[in-house]
Amino acid sequence: HRQHRKASHRAPHAMTTPLPWTVQGVASAQIPTFLTRTFNMVNDAKTNAIISWDKTGKSFVVHDVNALCQRLPKIAGLFTPSFGSFVNELSIYGFAGAIAEDGSYVFSNDAFQRGKPEMLRTIRRKENFGRYRRGSTRASAASLSMAQ
């Protein structure tokens, strides 16, 4: 029971009781906070009107962007309540996104699935995401100006 409290203390903004896997030994250092908080939020039946799993459990759907944005700083650990920041963070972790016919947003990652929280360990942040890349326009311009 003490471990359960400790897990709750680590994530005071979580809307749900910590899942059993958070207590059974998946070290928090192995899974980024953003992923665990997003997983908990999608998994929480109380937020189904805002964000929920799709029918297959292999994707999640954002139904109400405005309501989600109000919860982002507390739940997902983002500093800004911006849907764009949330989408960017998902992109950094390799999620693919699409807009459904009803206007909702659908996101998926092969390792982010309902009932399989242990798979979160396999999701890695993209290296050098958003940094200058070799061959990019800015990098080429910088190297040209240095050569002159």
SEMIGU-106944 format. One line per 5 residues: for each residue x negated, y negated, z of N, C-alpha, C. Coordinates in steps of 0.1 Angstrom, whole numbers, plus 5000, padded with zeros to 4 digits. Atoms other than C-alpha are relative to their C-alpha. Layout:
// SEMIGU-106944
X/Y/Z/X/Y/Z/X/Y/Z ~ ...
This chain:
// SEMIGU-106944
4992/5012/5000/5000/5000/5000/4991/4987/5000 ~ 5009/5011/5000/4971/4977/5007/4995/4996/4986 ~ 5005/5002/5014/4958/4981/4971/5011/4993/4992 ~ 4989/5006/5007/4992/4971/4958/5001/4985/5003 ~ 5000/5014/4996/4991/4938/4978/4988/4993/4993
5011/5006/5006/4956/4932/4965/5002/4997/4986 ~ 4998/5002/5014/4966/4936/4929/5010/4988/4998 ~ 4990/5011/5001/4996/4912/4935/4993/4987/5003 ~ 5007/5012/4996/4972/4887/4951/4991/4995/4988 ~ 5008/5004/5011/4950/4887/4920/5008/4993/4989
4992/5006/5010/4978/4878/4897/5013/4994/5006 ~ 4989/5006/4993/5000/4855/4918/5011/4995/4991 ~ 4990/5006/5009/5018/4842/4887/5008/5011/4992 ~ 4993/4989/5007/5029/4876/4874/5014/5001/5005 ~ 4986/5000/4997/5066/4879/4872/5005/5014/5004
4996/4987/4996/5067/4916/4879/4991/5006/5011 ~ 5009/4993/4991/5054/4940/4904/4989/5006/4992 ~ 5011/4995/5008/5020/4951/4893/5003/5015/4995 ~ 4997/4987/5005/5022/4982/4871/4991/5010/5007 ~ 5008/4990/4993/5008/5015/4886/4986/5000/4994
5014/4999/5006/4978/5014/4862/4991/4989/5006 ~ 5008/5010/4994/4966/4982/4878/4994/5004/5014 ~ 5004/4995/4987/4963/5000/4911/4991/5013/4999 ~ 5006/4987/5001/4950/5033/4898/4986/5000/4995 ~ 5014/5000/5003/4916/5022/4888/4995/4993/4987
5005/5007/5012/4915/5002/4856/4995/4986/5005 ~ 5006/5012/4994/4891/4975/4867/5004/4988/4992 ~ 4995/5012/5007/4903/4940/4859/4989/4994/4991 ~ 5010/5005/5008/4869/4932/4845/5000/5007/4986 ~ 5000/4993/5013/4875/4958/4817/5011/4994/4991
4989/5005/5008/4907/4941/4805/5002/4985/5002 ~ 4998/5014/4998/4910/4904/4799/5013/4996/5006 ~ 4988/5004/4993/4935/4886/4821/5011/4996/4990 ~ 4990/5003/5010/4953/4872/4790/5008/5012/4995 ~ 4994/4988/5005/4960/4907/4778/5009/5006/5010
4992/4994/4990/4972/4921/4811/5012/4991/5003 ~ 4989/5008/4997/4994/4891/4818/5011/5000/4988 ~ 4991/4999/5011/5009/4892/4783/5007/5013/5000 ~ 4994/4987/4999/5015/4929/4786/5011/5001/5011 ~ 4990/5000/4989/5033/4924/4820/5012/4992/4996
4989/5009/5004/5054/4896/4805/5009/5007/4990 ~ 4992/4993/5010/5065/4917/4775/5007/5011/5007 ~ 4995/4989/4993/5071/4946/4798/5011/4997/5010 ~ 4990/5005/4990/5093/4926/4822/5014/4999/4994 ~ 4986/5001/5005/5130/4932/4816/5006/4986/5003
4994/5013/4997/5137/4898/4832/4997/4990/4989 ~ 5004/5009/5011/5120/4881/4802/5005/5004/4986 ~ 4996/4995/5013/5137/4901/4774/5007/4990/4991 ~ 4994/5010/5008/5157/4871/4762/4989/4991/4994 ~ 5010/5009/5005/5124/4853/4757/4989/5008/4992
5010/4992/5006/5099/4880/4748/5002/5015/5004 ~ 4997/4986/4997/5103/4918/4745/4993/5009/4990 ~ 5005/4991/5010/5091/4949/4728/5010/5002/4989 ~ 4991/4997/5011/5105/4957/4694/5005/5015/5002 ~ 4994/4986/4999/5125/4990/4689/4990/5011/5001
5010/4989/5000/5094/5010/4682/4990/5000/5011 ~ 5010/5001/4989/5073/4997/4711/4986/4998/4995 ~ 5013/5003/5005/5044/4990/4688/4997/4986/4997 ~ 5001/5014/5002/5050/4953/4685/5009/4993/5011 ~ 4991/5007/4991/5065/4926/4706/5005/4988/4993
4993/5011/5007/5089/4898/4696/5002/4988/5010 ~ 4997/5013/4993/5091/4862/4708/5013/4995/4995 ~ 4986/5004/5004/5128/4853/4707/5002/4985/5003 ~ 4997/5014/4996/5127/4819/4724/4986/4993/5003 ~ 5013/5007/5000/5095/4798/4717/5000/4990/5012
5000/5011/4990/5105/4769/4740/5000/5006/5014 ~ 5000/4994/4987/5112/4791/4770/4987/5007/5003 ~ 5013/4994/4999/5080/4810/4764/4989/4989/5003 ~ 5010/5011/4998/5060/4777/4763/5000/4995/5014 ~ 4999/5005/4986/5073/4767/4797/4994/5010/5010
5006/4990/4992/5060/4800/4811/4985/5002/4998 ~ 5014/4996/5003/5026/4802/4794/4990/4996/5010 ~ 5010/5004/4991/5005/4782/4818/5000/5009/5013 ~ 4999/4992/4987/5017/4803/4848/4998/5015/4997 ~ 5000/4986/5002/5020/4837/4832/4988/5005/4991
5011/4995/5009/4995/4840/4803/4987/4994/5004 ~ 5012/5005/4996/4969/4819/4820/4994/4989/4990 ~ 5005/5010/5009/4967/4794/4792/5001/4986/5006 ~ 5001/5013/4994/4958/4758/4800/5011/4990/4994 ~ 4990/5008/5006/4983/4743/4776/5013/5008/4997
4987/4993/5003/5020/4752/4772/5003/4999/4985 ~ 4999/5002/5015/5015/4753/4734/5002/5014/4994 ~ 4999/4987/5007/5028/4782/4713/4988/5002/4991 ~ 5012/4999/5009/4999/4775/4689/4988/5006/5008 ~ 5011/4994/4992/4975/4782/4717/5002/5014/5003
4997/4986/4998/4992/4814/4725/4997/5009/4988 ~ 5003/4993/5013/4991/4825/4688/4985/5001/4998 ~ 5014/5000/5002/4955/4815/4686/4993/5010/5009 ~ 5006/4991/4991/4946/4835/4717/5003/5015/4995 ~ 4997/4987/5005/4964/4865/4702/4991/5003/4988
5008/4998/5011/4945/4861/4670/4985/5003/5004 ~ 5013/4998/4995/4912/4860/4689/4998/5015/5004 ~ 5000/4986/4996/4921/4895/4702/5005/5010/4989 ~ 4997/4991/5011/4930/4908/4667/5015/5003/4998 ~ 4986/4998/5002/4968/4906/4668/5004/4994/4986
4994/5004/5013/4987/4903/4635/5014/4994/5004 ~ 4987/5006/4997/5018/4880/4635/5008/4999/4987 ~ 4991/5002/5012/5048/4876/4612/5013/4994/5006 ~ 4987/5006/4997/5081/4858/4612/5011/5009/4995 ~ 4989/4991/5004/5112/4880/4612/5011/4993/4993
4989/5006/5007/5143/4874/4592/5008/4991/5009 ~ 4992/5008/4990/5161/4860/4623/4992/4988/5005 ~ 5008/5011/4995/5133/4835/4629/4992/5002/5012 ~ 5008/4996/4988/5117/4853/4658/4986/5003/4995 ~ 5014/4997/5003/5079/4859/4659/4997/5014/5005
5003/4986/4997/5066/4895/4658/4985/5001/5000 ~ 5014/4999/4999/5031/4903/4670/4996/5015/5002 ~ 5004/4986/4998/5012/4936/4669/4985/5002/5000 ~ 5014/4996/4999/4979/4952/4677/5001/5015/5003 ~ 4999/4985/4999/4973/4990/4674/4998/5004/5015
5002/4996/4986/4962/4991/4711/5009/4993/5010 ~ 4990/5007/4991/4991/4970/4725/5013/5006/4998 ~ 4987/4992/5002/5020/4994/4729/5007/5003/5013 ~ 4992/4998/4988/5048/4999/4753/4997/5014/5006 ~ 5003/4987/4993/5040/5026/4779/4986/5004/4999
5014/4995/5002/5003/5027/4770/4990/4989/5005 ~ 5008/5011/4995/4986/5000/4792/4985/5004/5000 ~ 5014/4995/5000/4954/5021/4793/4993/4996/4987 ~ 5005/5004/5013/4949/5012/4756/4995/4986/5000 ~ 5004/5014/5000/4944/4975/4765/4985/4999/5001
5014/4999/4998/4908/4985/4774/4992/4999/4987 ~ 5007/4999/5013/4900/4990/4737/5001/4987/4992 ~ 4998/5013/5008/4911/4955/4726/4988/4991/5004 ~ 5012/5009/4998/4880/4933/4721/5002/4986/4994 ~ 5000/5014/5005/4877/4896/4716/4991/5000/4987
5008/5001/5012/4865/4888/4681/4987/4992/5003 ~ 5013/5007/4998/4828/4877/4681/5000/4987/4991 ~ 5002/5013/5007/4821/4841/4671/5013/4994/4994 ~ 4987/5005/5005/4858/4833/4667/5000/4985/5001 ~ 4999/5014/5000/4861/4797/4657/4987/4992/5000
5013/5007/5001/4824/4790/4656/4995/5000/4985 ~ 5006/5001/5013/4803/4781/4626/4995/5013/4995 ~ 5004/4987/5005/4798/4811/4604/4990/4997/4988 ~ 5009/5001/5011/4770/4817/4580/5007/4999/4987 ~ 4993/5001/5013/4780/4805/4546/5012/4991/5000
4988/5009/4999/4808/4782/4559/4996/4986/4994 ~ 5002/5013/5005/4812/4748/4544/4992/4991/5009 ~ 5007/5008/4991/4801/4730/4575/4985/5004/5002 ~ 5013/4995/4998/4771/4752/4580/4991/4997/4988 ~ 5008/5003/5012/4760/4747/4544/4997/4986/4999
5003/5014/5000/4764/4710/4547/4989/4996/5010 ~ 5010/5003/4990/4743/4709/4578/4986/5004/4995 ~ 5012/4996/5005/4716/4729/4562/4995/4992/4989 ~ 5004/5009/5011/4716/4707/4531/4995/4987/5005 ~ 5005/5013/4995/4712/4675/4552/4987/5002/5007
5012/4997/4994/4684/4691/4571/4988/5002/4990 ~ 5010/4997/5010/4666/4701/4539/4995/4987/4994 ~ 5003/5013/5007/4666/4665/4526/4991/4992/5008
